[in-house]
Amino acid sequence: MQNGGCFYICELHPYKQLQGSRAKFEMGNDLIEIDYFIHHIADFFSASVKNKFKCINLKEWFDDAEKKTTPRLISFLFQKQA
């Protein structure tokens, strides 16, 4: 990847996963639960530093406008550094 290129990640928030929540969807009459691995927020930053990326945006996505619940999703925008 060239310097300045960006990498976007959005996934189920680790706090939700620690509470036992997981990504799922319905297919017909079946409920499909997706296998998952808990990645802590620090894991994303450690990997980015190791690979010369800088986080230029981090956002937590909530189900309620008041942000009084555990965030559902977390997203990162990383940019490749020289």
mmCIF file of the N, C-alpha and C atoms, coordinates in Angstrom:
data_MODEL
# 
_entry.id   MODEL 
# 
loop_
_atom_site.group_PDB 
_atom_site.id 
_atom_site.type_symbol 
_atom_site.label_atom_id 
_atom_site.label_alt_id 
_atom_site.label_comp_id 
_atom_site.label_asym_id 
_atom_site.label_entity_id 
_atom_site.label_seq_id 
_atom_site.pdbx_PDB_ins_code 
_atom_site.Cartn_x 
_atom_site.Cartn_y 
_atom_site.Cartn_z 
_atom_site.occupancy 
_atom_site.B_iso_or_equiv 
_atom_site.pdbx_formal_charge 
_atom_site.auth_seq_id 
_atom_site.auth_comp_id 
_atom_site.auth_asym_id 
_atom_site.auth_atom_id 
_atom_site.pdbx_PDB_model_num 
ATOM 1   N N  . MET A 1 1  ? 0.848   -1.181  0.000  1.00 0.00 ? 1  MET A N  1 
ATOM 2   C CA . MET A 1 1  ? 0.000   0.000   0.000  1.00 0.00 ? 1  MET A CA 1 
ATOM 3   C C  . MET A 1 1  ? 0.888   1.237   0.000  1.00 0.00 ? 1  MET A C  1 
ATOM 4   N N  . GLN A 1 2  ? 0.510   2.222   -0.788 1.00 0.00 ? 2  GLN A N  1 
ATOM 5   C CA . GLN A 1 2  ? 1.261   3.471   -0.860 1.00 0.00 ? 2  GLN A CA 1 
ATOM 6   C C  . GLN A 1 2  ? 1.070   4.288   0.402  1.00 0.00 ? 2  GLN A C  1 
ATOM 7   N N  . ASN A 1 3  ? 2.068   5.126   0.702  1.00 0.00 ? 3  ASN A N  1 
ATOM 8   C CA . ASN A 1 3  ? 1.914   6.065   1.809  1.00 0.00 ? 3  ASN A CA 1 
ATOM 9   C C  . ASN A 1 3  ? 0.694   6.930   1.550  1.00 0.00 ? 3  ASN A C  1 
ATOM 10  N N  . GLY A 1 4  ? -0.063  7.194   2.599  1.00 0.00 ? 4  GLY A N  1 
ATOM 11  C CA . GLY A 1 4  ? -1.264  8.011   2.469  1.00 0.00 ? 4  GLY A CA 1 
ATOM 12  C C  . GLY A 1 4  ? -2.522  7.205   2.207  1.00 0.00 ? 4  GLY A C  1 
ATOM 13  N N  . GLY A 1 5  ? -2.375  5.924   1.820  1.00 0.00 ? 5  GLY A N  1 
ATOM 14  C CA . GLY A 1 5  ? -3.544  5.071   1.601  1.00 0.00 ? 5  GLY A CA 1 
ATOM 15  C C  . GLY A 1 5  ? -4.276  4.828   2.910  1.00 0.00 ? 5  GLY A C  1 
ATOM 16  N N  . CYS A 1 6  ? -5.580  4.581   2.831  1.00 0.00 ? 6  CYS A N  1 
ATOM 17  C CA . CYS A 1 6  ? -6.381  4.405   4.037  1.00 0.00 ? 6  CYS A CA 1 
ATOM 18  C C  . CYS A 1 6  ? -6.926  2.986   4.151  1.00 0.00 ? 6  CYS A C  1 
ATOM 19  N N  . PHE A 1 7  ? -7.199  2.590   5.397  1.00 0.00 ? 7  PHE A N  1 
ATOM 20  C CA . PHE A 1 7  ? -7.720  1.274   5.725  1.00 0.00 ? 7  PHE A CA 1 
ATOM 21  C C  . PHE A 1 7  ? -8.831  1.472   6.747  1.00 0.00 ? 7  PHE A C  1 
ATOM 22  N N  . TYR A 1 8  ? -10.042 0.993   6.431  1.00 0.00 ? 8  TYR A N  1 
ATOM 23  C CA . TYR A 1 8  ? -11.214 1.186   7.291  1.00 0.00 ? 8  TYR A CA 1 
ATOM 24  C C  . TYR A 1 8  ? -11.635 -0.144  7.893  1.00 0.00 ? 8  TYR A C  1 
ATOM 25  N N  . ILE A 1 9  ? -11.909 -0.151  9.185  1.00 0.00 ? 9  ILE A N  1 
ATOM 26  C CA . ILE A 1 9  ? -12.406 -1.331  9.886  1.00 0.00 ? 9  ILE A CA 1 
ATOM 27  C C  . ILE A 1 9  ? -13.645 -0.922  10.663 1.00 0.00 ? 9  ILE A C  1 
ATOM 28  N N  . CYS A 1 10 ? -14.695 -1.732  10.591 1.00 0.00 ? 10 CYS A N  1 
ATOM 29  C CA . CYS A 1 10 ? -15.881 -1.529  11.420 1.00 0.00 ? 10 CYS A CA 1 
ATOM 30  C C  . CYS A 1 10 ? -16.364 -2.904  11.844 1.00 0.00 ? 10 CYS A C  1 
ATOM 31  N N  . GLU A 1 11 ? -16.524 -3.100  13.159 1.00 0.00 ? 11 GLU A N  1 
ATOM 32  C CA . GLU A 1 11 ? -16.972 -4.400  13.639 1.00 0.00 ? 11 GLU A CA 1 
ATOM 33  C C  . GLU A 1 11 ? -17.739 -4.257  14.937 1.00 0.00 ? 11 GLU A C  1 
ATOM 34  N N  . LEU A 1 12 ? -18.314 -5.373  15.379 1.00 0.00 ? 12 LEU A N  1 
ATOM 35  C CA . LEU A 1 12 ? -19.019 -5.392  16.650 1.00 0.00 ? 12 LEU A CA 1 
ATOM 36  C C  . LEU A 1 12 ? -18.068 -4.925  17.744 1.00 0.00 ? 12 LEU A C  1 
ATOM 37  N N  . HIS A 1 13 ? -18.521 -4.025  18.570 1.00 0.00 ? 13 HIS A N  1 
ATOM 38  C CA . HIS A 1 13 ? -17.671 -3.443  19.617 1.00 0.00 ? 13 HIS A CA 1 
ATOM 39  C C  . HIS A 1 13 ? -17.211 -4.535  20.584 1.00 0.00 ? 13 HIS A C  1 
ATOM 40  N N  . PRO A 1 14 ? -15.935 -4.516  20.993 1.00 0.00 ? 14 PRO A N  1 
ATOM 41  C CA . PRO A 1 14 ? -15.459 -5.533  21.934 1.00 0.00 ? 14 PRO A CA 1 
ATOM 42  C C  . PRO A 1 14 ? -16.242 -5.556  23.245 1.00 0.00 ? 14 PRO A C  1 
ATOM 43  N N  . TYR A 1 15 ? -16.752 -4.416  23.691 1.00 0.00 ? 15 TYR A N  1 
ATOM 44  C CA . TYR A 1 15 ? -17.540 -4.386  24.923 1.00 0.00 ? 15 TYR A CA 1 
ATOM 45  C C  . TYR A 1 15 ? -18.809 -5.226  24.763 1.00 0.00 ? 15 TYR A C  1 
ATOM 46  N N  . LYS A 1 16 ? -19.436 -5.159  23.580 1.00 0.00 ? 16 LYS A N  1 
ATOM 47  C CA . LYS A 1 16 ? -20.620 -5.976  23.300 1.00 0.00 ? 16 LYS A CA 1 
ATOM 48  C C  . LYS A 1 16 ? -20.250 -7.455  23.325 1.00 0.00 ? 16 LYS A C  1 
ATOM 49  N N  . GLN A 1 17 ? -19.107 -7.786  22.712 1.00 0.00 ? 17 GLN A N  1 
ATOM 50  C CA . GLN A 1 17 ? -18.683 -9.179  22.681 1.00 0.00 ? 17 GLN A CA 1 
ATOM 51  C C  . GLN A 1 17 ? -18.424 -9.699  24.083 1.00 0.00 ? 17 GLN A C  1 
ATOM 52  N N  . LEU A 1 18 ? -17.812 -8.882  24.934 1.00 0.00 ? 18 LEU A N  1 
ATOM 53  C CA . LEU A 1 18 ? -17.542 -9.299  26.310 1.00 0.00 ? 18 LEU A CA 1 
ATOM 54  C C  . LEU A 1 18 ? -18.836 -9.511  27.104 1.00 0.00 ? 18 LEU A C  1 
ATOM 55  N N  . GLN A 1 19 ? -19.916 -8.876  26.667 1.00 0.00 ? 19 GLN A N  1 
ATOM 56  C CA . GLN A 1 19 ? -21.222 -9.073  27.300 1.00 0.00 ? 19 GLN A CA 1 
ATOM 57  C C  . GLN A 1 19 ? -21.957 -10.281 26.717 1.00 0.00 ? 19 GLN A C  1 
ATOM 58  N N  . GLY A 1 20 ? -21.308 -10.958 25.754 1.00 0.00 ? 20 GLY A N  1 
ATOM 59  C CA . GLY A 1 20 ? -21.907 -12.159 25.169 1.00 0.00 ? 20 GLY A CA 1 
ATOM 60  C C  . GLY A 1 20 ? -22.667 -11.921 23.876 1.00 0.00 ? 20 GLY A C  1 
ATOM 61  N N  . SER A 1 21 ? -22.708 -10.698 23.399 1.00 0.00 ? 21 SER A N  1 
ATOM 62  C CA . SER A 1 21 ? -23.388 -10.401 22.141 1.00 0.00 ? 21 SER A CA 1 
ATOM 63  C C  . SER A 1 21 ? -22.521 -10.846 20.972 1.00 0.00 ? 21 SER A C  1 
ATOM 64  N N  . ARG A 1 22 ? -23.160 -11.245 19.887 1.00 0.00 ? 22 ARG A N  1 
ATOM 65  C CA . ARG A 1 22 ? -22.414 -11.615 18.689 1.00 0.00 ? 22 ARG A CA 1 
ATOM 66  C C  . ARG A 1 22 ? -23.227 -11.286 17.452 1.00 0.00 ? 22 ARG A C  1 
ATOM 67  N N  . ALA A 1 23 ? -22.529 -11.144 16.343 1.00 0.00 ? 23 ALA A N  1 
ATOM 68  C CA . ALA A 1 23 ? -23.195 -10.837 15.077 1.00 0.00 ? 23 ALA A CA 1 
ATOM 69  C C  . ALA A 1 23 ? -24.040 -12.043 14.657 1.00 0.00 ? 23 ALA A C  1 
ATOM 70  N N  . LYS A 1 24 ? -25.220 -11.758 14.165 1.00 0.00 ? 24 LYS A N  1 
ATOM 71  C CA . LYS A 1 24 ? -26.111 -12.832 13.723 1.00 0.00 ? 24 LYS A CA 1 
ATOM 72  C C  . LYS A 1 24 ? -27.068 -12.305 12.662 1.00 0.00 ? 24 LYS A C  1 
ATOM 73  N N  . PHE A 1 25 ? -27.650 -13.243 11.917 1.00 0.00 ? 25 PHE A N  1 
ATOM 74  C CA . PHE A 1 25 ? -28.641 -12.879 10.924 1.00 0.00 ? 25 PHE A CA 1 
ATOM 75  C C  . PHE A 1 25 ? -29.586 -14.049 10.729 1.00 0.00 ? 25 PHE A C  1 
ATOM 76  N N  . GLU A 1 26 ? -30.741 -13.761 10.133 1.00 0.00 ? 26 GLU A N  1 
ATOM 77  C CA . GLU A 1 26 ? -31.728 -14.796 9.857  1.00 0.00 ? 26 GLU A CA 1 
ATOM 78  C C  . GLU A 1 26 ? -31.636 -15.210 8.401  1.00 0.00 ? 26 GLU A C  1 
ATOM 79  N N  . MET A 1 27 ? -31.717 -16.524 8.179  1.00 0.00 ? 27 MET A N  1 
ATOM 80  C CA . MET A 1 27 ? -31.774 -17.071 6.827  1.00 0.00 ? 27 MET A CA 1 
ATOM 81  C C  . MET A 1 27 ? -32.945 -18.044 6.812  1.00 0.00 ? 27 MET A C  1 
ATOM 82  N N  . GLY A 1 28 ? -34.042 -17.606 6.204  1.00 0.00 ? 28 GLY A N  1 
ATOM 83  C CA . GLY A 1 28 ? -35.264 -18.410 6.270  1.00 0.00 ? 28 GLY A CA 1 
ATOM 84  C C  . GLY A 1 28 ? -35.744 -18.454 7.711  1.00 0.00 ? 28 GLY A C  1 
ATOM 85  N N  . ASN A 1 29 ? -35.907 -19.666 8.239  1.00 0.00 ? 29 ASN A N  1 
ATOM 86  C CA . ASN A 1 29 ? -36.323 -19.833 9.630  1.00 0.00 ? 29 ASN A CA 1 
ATOM 87  C C  . ASN A 1 29 ? -35.151 -20.052 10.576 1.00 0.00 ? 29 ASN A C  1 
ATOM 88  N N  . ASP A 1 30 ? -33.928 -20.002 10.054 1.00 0.00 ? 30 ASP A N  1 
ATOM 89  C CA . ASP A 1 30 ? -32.742 -20.268 10.860 1.00 0.00 ? 30 ASP A CA 1 
ATOM 90  C C  . ASP A 1 30 ? -32.084 -18.974 11.329 1.00 0.00 ? 30 ASP A C  1 
ATOM 91  N N  . LEU A 1 31 ? -31.564 -19.007 12.554 1.00 0.00 ? 31 LEU A N  1 
ATOM 92  C CA . LEU A 1 31 ? -30.773 -17.906 13.080 1.00 0.00 ? 31 LEU A CA 1 
ATOM 93  C C  . LEU A 1 31 ? -29.314 -18.321 12.968 1.00 0.00 ? 31 LEU A C  1 
ATOM 94  N N  . ILE A 1 32 ? -28.548 -17.572 12.200 1.00 0.00 ? 32 ILE A N  1 
ATOM 95  C CA . ILE A 1 32 ? -27.140 -17.877 11.968 1.00 0.00 ? 32 ILE A CA 1 
ATOM 96  C C  . ILE A 1 32 ? -26.298 -16.957 12.844 1.00 0.00 ? 32 ILE A C  1 
ATOM 97  N N  . GLU A 1 33 ? -25.511 -17.555 13.749 1.00 0.00 ? 33 GLU A N  1 
ATOM 98  C CA . GLU A 1 33 ? -24.598 -16.778 14.586 1.00 0.00 ? 33 GLU A CA 1 
ATOM 99  C C  . GLU A 1 33 ? -23.190 -16.949 14.036 1.00 0.00 ? 33 GLU A C  1 
ATOM 100 N N  . ILE A 1 34 ? -22.509 -15.841 13.845 1.00 0.00 ? 34 ILE A N  1 
ATOM 101 C CA . ILE A 1 34 ? -21.199 -15.836 13.214 1.00 0.00 ? 34 ILE A CA 1 
ATOM 102 C C  . ILE A 1 34 ? -20.123 -16.047 14.274 1.00 0.00 ? 34 ILE A C  1 
ATOM 103 N N  . ASP A 1 35 ? -19.170 -16.939 13.971 1.00 0.00 ? 35 ASP A N  1 
ATOM 104 C CA . ASP A 1 35 ? -18.033 -17.125 14.875 1.00 0.00 ? 35 ASP A CA 1 
ATOM 105 C C  . ASP A 1 35 ? -17.295 -15.799 15.034 1.00 0.00 ? 35 ASP A C  1 
ATOM 106 N N  . TYR A 1 36 ? -16.713 -15.591 16.196 1.00 0.00 ? 36 TYR A N  1 
ATOM 107 C CA . TYR A 1 36 ? -16.018 -14.326 16.423 1.00 0.00 ? 36 TYR A CA 1 
ATOM 108 C C  . TYR A 1 36 ? -14.815 -14.520 17.330 1.00 0.00 ? 36 TYR A C  1 
ATOM 109 N N  . PHE A 1 37 ? -13.964 -13.536 17.300 1.00 0.00 ? 37 PHE A N  1 
ATOM 110 C CA . PHE A 1 37 ? -12.788 -13.475 18.157 1.00 0.00 ? 37 PHE A CA 1 
ATOM 111 C C  . PHE A 1 37 ? -12.770 -12.078 18.763 1.00 0.00 ? 37 PHE A C  1 
ATOM 112 N N  . ILE A 1 38 ? -12.576 -11.988 20.053 1.00 0.00 ? 38 ILE A N  1 
ATOM 113 C CA . ILE A 1 38 ? -12.561 -10.681 20.706 1.00 0.00 ? 38 ILE A CA 1 
ATOM 114 C C  . ILE A 1 38 ? -11.216 -10.011 20.441 1.00 0.00 ? 38 ILE A C  1 
ATOM 115 N N  . HIS A 1 39 ? -11.286 -8.826  19.850 1.00 0.00 ? 39 HIS A N  1 
ATOM 116 C CA . HIS A 1 39 ? -10.104 -7.991  19.637 1.00 0.00 ? 39 HIS A CA 1 
ATOM 117 C C  . HIS A 1 39 ? -10.301 -6.735  20.469 1.00 0.00 ? 39 HIS A C  1 
ATOM 118 N N  . HIS A 1 40 ? -9.429  -6.523  21.413 1.00 0.00 ? 40 HIS A N  1 
ATOM 119 C CA . HIS A 1 40 ? -9.527  -5.330  22.242 1.00 0.00 ? 40 HIS A CA 1 
ATOM 120 C C  . HIS A 1 40 ? -9.079  -4.107  21.436 1.00 0.00 ? 40 HIS A C  1 
ATOM 121 N N  . ILE A 1 41 ? -9.541  -2.949  21.838 1.00 0.00 ? 41 ILE A N  1 
ATOM 122 C CA . ILE A 1 41 ? -9.221  -1.712  21.120 1.00 0.00 ? 41 ILE A CA 1 
ATOM 123 C C  . ILE A 1 41 ? -7.710  -1.547  20.990 1.00 0.00 ? 41 ILE A C  1 
ATOM 124 N N  . ALA A 1 42 ? -6.972  -1.862  22.038 1.00 0.00 ? 42 ALA A N  1 
ATOM 125 C CA . ALA A 1 42 ? -5.513  -1.747  21.986 1.00 0.00 ? 42 ALA A CA 1 
ATOM 126 C C  . ALA A 1 42 ? -4.906  -2.659  20.930 1.00 0.00 ? 42 ALA A C  1 
ATOM 127 N N  . ASP A 1 43 ? -5.536  -3.792  20.638 1.00 0.00 ? 43 ASP A N  1 
ATOM 128 C CA . ASP A 1 43 ? -5.024  -4.700  19.601 1.00 0.00 ? 43 ASP A CA 1 
ATOM 129 C C  . ASP A 1 43 ? -4.982  -4.016  18.235 1.00 0.00 ? 43 ASP A C  1 
ATOM 130 N N  . PHE A 1 44 ? -6.016  -3.235  17.934 1.00 0.00 ? 44 PHE A N  1 
ATOM 131 C CA . PHE A 1 44 ? -6.059  -2.528  16.651 1.00 0.00 ? 44 PHE A CA 1 
ATOM 132 C C  . PHE A 1 44 ? -4.926  -1.499  16.572 1.00 0.00 ? 44 PHE A C  1 
ATOM 133 N N  . PHE A 1 45 ? -4.707  -0.785  17.672 1.00 0.00 ? 45 PHE A N  1 
ATOM 134 C CA . PHE A 1 45 ? -3.654  0.231   17.673 1.00 0.00 ? 45 PHE A CA 1 
ATOM 135 C C  . PHE A 1 45 ? -2.269  -0.400  17.623 1.00 0.00 ? 45 PHE A C  1 
ATOM 136 N N  . SER A 1 46 ? -2.073  -1.486  18.331 1.00 0.00 ? 46 SER A N  1 
ATOM 137 C CA . SER A 1 46 ? -0.775  -2.172  18.291 1.00 0.00 ? 46 SER A CA 1 
ATOM 138 C C  . SER A 1 46 ? -0.454  -2.650  16.880 1.00 0.00 ? 46 SER A C  1 
ATOM 139 N N  . ALA A 1 47 ? -1.443  -3.243  16.216 1.00 0.00 ? 47 ALA A N  1 
ATOM 140 C CA . ALA A 1 47 ? -1.238  -3.720  14.843 1.00 0.00 ? 47 ALA A CA 1 
ATOM 141 C C  . ALA A 1 47 ? -0.984  -2.562  13.890 1.00 0.00 ? 47 ALA A C  1 
ATOM 142 N N  . SER A 1 48 ? -1.675  -1.440  14.118 1.00 0.00 ? 48 SER A N  1 
ATOM 143 C CA . SER A 1 48 ? -1.483  -0.293  13.224 1.00 0.00 ? 48 SER A CA 1 
ATOM 144 C C  . SER A 1 48 ? -0.073  0.279   13.364 1.00 0.00 ? 48 SER A C  1 
ATOM 145 N N  . VAL A 1 49 ? 0.408   0.412   14.585 1.00 0.00 ? 49 VAL A N  1 
ATOM 146 C CA . VAL A 1 49 ? 1.760   0.932   14.806 1.00 0.00 ? 49 VAL A CA 1 
ATOM 147 C C  . VAL A 1 49 ? 2.793   -0.007  14.186 1.00 0.00 ? 49 VAL A C  1 
ATOM 148 N N  . LYS A 1 50 ? 2.621   -1.295  14.402 1.00 0.00 ? 50 LYS A N  1 
ATOM 149 C CA . LYS A 1 50 ? 3.550   -2.293  13.865 1.00 0.00 ? 50 LYS A CA 1 
ATOM 150 C C  . LYS A 1 50 ? 3.640   -2.207  12.340 1.00 0.00 ? 50 LYS A C  1 
ATOM 151 N N  . ASN A 1 51 ? 2.521   -1.868  11.694 1.00 0.00 ? 51 ASN A N  1 
ATOM 152 C CA . ASN A 1 51 ? 2.463   -1.820  10.231 1.00 0.00 ? 51 ASN A CA 1 
ATOM 153 C C  . ASN A 1 51 ? 2.486   -0.407  9.664  1.00 0.00 ? 51 ASN A C  1 
ATOM 154 N N  . LYS A 1 52 ? 2.887   0.549   10.486 1.00 0.00 ? 52 LYS A N  1 
ATOM 155 C CA . LYS A 1 52 ? 3.078   1.941   10.077 1.00 0.00 ? 52 LYS A CA 1 
ATOM 156 C C  . LYS A 1 52 ? 1.798   2.623   9.590  1.00 0.00 ? 52 LYS A C  1 
ATOM 157 N N  . PHE A 1 53 ? 0.720   2.386   10.350 1.00 0.00 ? 53 PHE A N  1 
ATOM 158 C CA . PHE A 1 53 ? -0.529  3.089   10.107 1.00 0.00 ? 53 PHE A CA 1 
ATOM 159 C C  . PHE A 1 53 ? -0.792  4.023   11.284 1.00 0.00 ? 53 PHE A C  1 
ATOM 160 N N  . LYS A 1 54 ? -1.479  5.104   11.009 1.00 0.00 ? 54 LYS A N  1 
ATOM 161 C CA . LYS A 1 54 ? -1.879  6.058   12.045 1.00 0.00 ? 54 LYS A CA 1 
ATOM 162 C C  . LYS A 1 54 ? -3.404  6.105   12.047 1.00 0.00 ? 54 LYS A C  1 
ATOM 163 N N  . CYS A 1 55 ? -4.003  6.070   13.231 1.00 0.00 ? 55 CYS A N  1 
ATOM 164 C CA . CYS A 1 55 ? -5.457  6.184   13.319 1.00 0.00 ? 55 CYS A CA 1 
ATOM 165 C C  . CYS A 1 55 ? -5.843  7.649   13.127 1.00 0.00 ? 55 CYS A C  1 
ATOM 166 N N  . ILE A 1 56 ? -6.643  7.908   12.110 1.00 0.00 ? 56 ILE A N  1 
ATOM 167 C CA . ILE A 1 56 ? -7.077  9.283   11.860 1.00 0.00 ? 56 ILE A CA 1 
ATOM 168 C C  . ILE A 1 56 ? -8.543  9.493   12.234 1.00 0.00 ? 56 ILE A C  1 
ATOM 169 N N  . ASN A 1 57 ? -9.248  8.392   12.569 1.00 0.00 ? 57 ASN A N  1 
ATOM 170 C CA . ASN A 1 57 ? -10.622 8.519   13.042 1.00 0.00 ? 57 ASN A CA 1 
ATOM 171 C C  . ASN A 1 57 ? -11.011 7.253   13.790 1.00 0.00 ? 57 ASN A C  1 
ATOM 172 N N  . LEU A 1 58 ? -11.653 7.416   14.924 1.00 0.00 ? 58 LEU A N  1 
ATOM 173 C CA . LEU A 1 58 ? -12.207 6.321   15.707 1.00 0.00 ? 58 LEU A CA 1 
ATOM 174 C C  . LEU A 1 58 ? -13.612 6.736   16.100 1.00 0.00 ? 58 LEU A C  1 
ATOM 175 N N  . LYS A 1 59 ? -14.577 5.852   15.884 1.00 0.00 ? 59 LYS A N  1 
ATOM 176 C CA . LYS A 1 59 ? -15.962 6.182   16.227 1.00 0.00 ? 59 LYS A CA 1 
ATOM 177 C C  . LYS A 1 59 ? -16.625 4.977   16.867 1.00 0.00 ? 59 LYS A C  1 
ATOM 178 N N  . GLU A 1 60 ? -17.383 5.237   17.934 1.00 0.00 ? 60 GLU A N  1 
ATOM 179 C CA . GLU A 1 60 ? -18.211 4.209   18.544 1.00 0.00 ? 60 GLU A CA 1 
ATOM 180 C C  . GLU A 1 60 ? -19.658 4.500   18.151 1.00 0.00 ? 60 GLU A C  1 
ATOM 181 N N  . TRP A 1 61 ? -20.363 3.470   17.717 1.00 0.00 ? 61 TRP A N  1 
ATOM 182 C CA . TRP A 1 61 ? -21.720 3.591   17.209 1.00 0.00 ? 61 TRP A CA 1 
ATOM 183 C C  . TRP A 1 61 ? -22.691 3.027   18.251 1.00 0.00 ? 61 TRP A C  1 
ATOM 184 N N  . PHE A 1 62 ? -23.654 3.839   18.667 1.00 0.00 ? 62 PHE A N  1 
ATOM 185 C CA . PHE A 1 62 ? -24.608 3.482   19.715 1.00 0.00 ? 62 PHE A CA 1 
ATOM 186 C C  . PHE A 1 62 ? -25.992 3.249   19.126 1.00 0.00 ? 62 PHE A C  1 
ATOM 187 N N  . ASP A 1 63 ? -26.807 2.477   19.857 1.00 0.00 ? 63 ASP A N  1 
ATOM 188 C CA . ASP A 1 63 ? -28.202 2.268   19.460 1.00 0.00 ? 63 ASP A CA 1 
ATOM 189 C C  . ASP A 1 63 ? -29.097 3.408   19.938 1.00 0.00 ? 63 ASP A C  1 
ATOM 190 N N  . ASP A 1 64 ? -28.638 4.160   20.937 1.00 0.00 ? 64 ASP A N  1 
ATOM 191 C CA . ASP A 1 64 ? -29.449 5.246   21.472 1.00 0.00 ? 64 ASP A CA 1 
ATOM 192 C C  . ASP A 1 64 ? -28.710 6.575   21.312 1.00 0.00 ? 64 ASP A C  1 
ATOM 193 N N  . ALA A 1 65 ? -29.449 7.623   21.029 1.00 0.00 ? 65 ALA A N  1 
ATOM 194 C CA . ALA A 1 65 ? -28.854 8.937   20.779 1.00 0.00 ? 65 ALA A CA 1 
ATOM 195 C C  . ALA A 1 65 ? -28.160 9.510   22.013 1.00 0.00 ? 65 ALA A C  1 
ATOM 196 N N  . GLU A 1 66 ? -28.586 9.100   23.195 1.00 0.00 ? 66 GLU A N  1 
ATOM 197 C CA . GLU A 1 66 ? -28.001 9.632   24.430 1.00 0.00 ? 66 GLU A CA 1 
ATOM 198 C C  . GLU A 1 66 ? -26.693 8.932   24.806 1.00 0.00 ? 66 GLU A C  1 
ATOM 199 N N  . LYS A 1 67 ? -26.367 7.863   24.101 1.00 0.00 ? 67 LYS A N  1 
ATOM 200 C CA . LYS A 1 67 ? -25.135 7.091   24.347 1.00 0.00 ? 67 LYS A CA 1 
ATOM 201 C C  . LYS A 1 67 ? -25.056 6.593   25.796 1.00 0.00 ? 67 LYS A C  1 
ATOM 202 N N  . LYS A 1 68 ? -26.174 6.056   26.277 1.00 0.00 ? 68 LYS A N  1 
ATOM 203 C CA . LYS A 1 68 ? -26.221 5.542   27.644 1.00 0.00 ? 68 LYS A CA 1 
ATOM 204 C C  . LYS A 1 68 ? -26.117 4.018   27.700 1.00 0.00 ? 68 LYS A C  1 
ATOM 205 N N  . THR A 1 69 ? -25.939 3.401   26.565 1.00 0.00 ? 69 THR A N  1 
ATOM 206 C CA . THR A 1 69 ? -25.815 1.947   26.508 1.00 0.00 ? 69 THR A CA 1 
ATOM 207 C C  . THR A 1 69 ? -24.412 1.596   26.017 1.00 0.00 ? 69 THR A C  1 
ATOM 208 N N  . THR A 1 70 ? -24.105 0.338   26.016 1.00 0.00 ? 70 THR A N  1 
ATOM 209 C CA . THR A 1 70 ? -22.836 -0.122  25.464 1.00 0.00 ? 70 THR A CA 1 
ATOM 210 C C  . THR A 1 70 ? -22.861 0.113   23.960 1.00 0.00 ? 70 THR A C  1 
ATOM 211 N N  . PRO A 1 71 ? -21.780 0.658   23.385 1.00 0.00 ? 71 PRO A N  1 
ATOM 212 C CA . PRO A 1 71 ? -21.778 0.873   21.940 1.00 0.00 ? 71 PRO A CA 1 
ATOM 213 C C  . PRO A 1 71 ? -21.911 -0.451  21.187 1.00 0.00 ? 71 PRO A C  1 
ATOM 214 N N  . ARG A 1 72 ? -22.638 -0.427  20.080 1.00 0.00 ? 72 ARG A N  1 
ATOM 215 C CA . ARG A 1 72 ? -22.842 -1.636  19.277 1.00 0.00 ? 72 ARG A CA 1 
ATOM 216 C C  . ARG A 1 72 ? -21.628 -1.914  18.383 1.00 0.00 ? 72 ARG A C  1 
ATOM 217 N N  . LEU A 1 73 ? -21.139 -0.876  17.722 1.00 0.00 ? 73 LEU A N  1 
ATOM 218 C CA . LEU A 1 73 ? -20.042 -1.033  16.764 1.00 0.00 ? 73 LEU A CA 1 
ATOM 219 C C  . LEU A 1 73 ? -18.891 -0.103  17.111 1.00 0.00 ? 73 LEU A C  1 
ATOM 220 N N  . ILE A 1 74 ? -17.733 -0.429  16.580 1.00 0.00 ? 74 ILE A N  1 
ATOM 221 C CA . ILE A 1 74 ? -16.576 0.460   16.659 1.00 0.00 ? 74 ILE A CA 1 
ATOM 222 C C  . ILE A 1 74 ? -15.969 0.513   15.262 1.00 0.00 ? 74 ILE A C  1 
ATOM 223 N N  . SER A 1 75 ? -15.548 1.709   14.853 1.00 0.00 ? 75 SER A N  1 
ATOM 224 C CA . SER A 1 75 ? -14.902 1.827   13.532 1.00 0.00 ? 75 SER A CA 1 
ATOM 225 C C  . SER A 1 75 ? -13.622 2.623   13.671 1.00 0.00 ? 75 SER A C  1 
ATOM 226 N N  . PHE A 1 76 ? -12.694 2.279   12.816 1.00 0.00 ? 76 PHE A N  1 
ATOM 227 C CA . PHE A 1 76 ? -11.371 2.925   12.769 1.00 0.00 ? 76 PHE A CA 1 
ATOM 228 C C  . PHE A 1 76 ? -11.075 3.277   11.325 1.00 0.00 ? 76 PHE A C  1 
ATOM 229 N N  . LEU A 1 77 ? -10.448 4.419   11.125 1.00 0.00 ? 77 LEU A N  1 
ATOM 230 C CA . LEU A 1 77 ? -9.889  4.763   9.831  1.00 0.00 ? 77 LEU A CA 1 
ATOM 231 C C  . LEU A 1 77 ? -8.400  4.987   10.040 1.00 0.00 ? 77 LEU A C  1 
ATOM 232 N N  . PHE A 1 78 ? -7.603  4.130   9.428  1.00 0.00 ? 78 PHE A N  1 
ATOM 233 C CA . PHE A 1 78 ? -6.159  4.204   9.544  1.00 0.00 ? 78 PHE A CA 1 
ATOM 234 C C  . PHE A 1 78 ? -5.567  4.708   8.235  1.00 0.00 ? 78 PHE A C  1 
ATOM 235 N N  . GLN A 1 79 ? -4.471  5.434   8.333  1.00 0.00 ? 79 GLN A N  1 
ATOM 236 C CA . GLN A 1 79 ? -3.759  5.937   7.151  1.00 0.00 ? 79 GLN A CA 1 
ATOM 237 C C  . GLN A 1 79 ? -2.311  5.469   7.188  1.00 0.00 ? 79 GLN A C  1 
ATOM 238 N N  . LYS A 1 80 ? -1.824  4.990   6.041  1.00 0.00 ? 80 LYS A N  1 
ATOM 239 C CA . LYS A 1 80 ? -0.456  4.490   5.930  1.00 0.00 ? 80 LYS A CA 1 
ATOM 240 C C  . LYS A 1 80 ? 0.538   5.653   6.049  1.00 0.00 ? 80 LYS A C  1 
ATOM 241 N N  . GLN A 1 81 ? 1.555   5.457   6.873  1.00 0.00 ? 81 GLN A N  1 
ATOM 242 C CA . GLN A 1 81 ? 2.579   6.464   7.097  1.00 0.00 ? 81 GLN A CA 1 
ATOM 243 C C  . GLN A 1 81 ? 3.880   6.061   6.392  1.00 0.00 ? 81 GLN A C  1 
ATOM 244 N N  . ALA A 1 82 ? 4.723   7.007   6.155  1.00 0.00 ? 82 ALA A N  1 
ATOM 245 C CA . ALA A 1 82 ? 6.022   6.738   5.501  1.00 0.00 ? 82 ALA A CA 1 
ATOM 246 C C  . ALA A 1 82 ? 6.915   5.886   6.371  1.00 0.00 ? 82 ALA A C  1 
# 
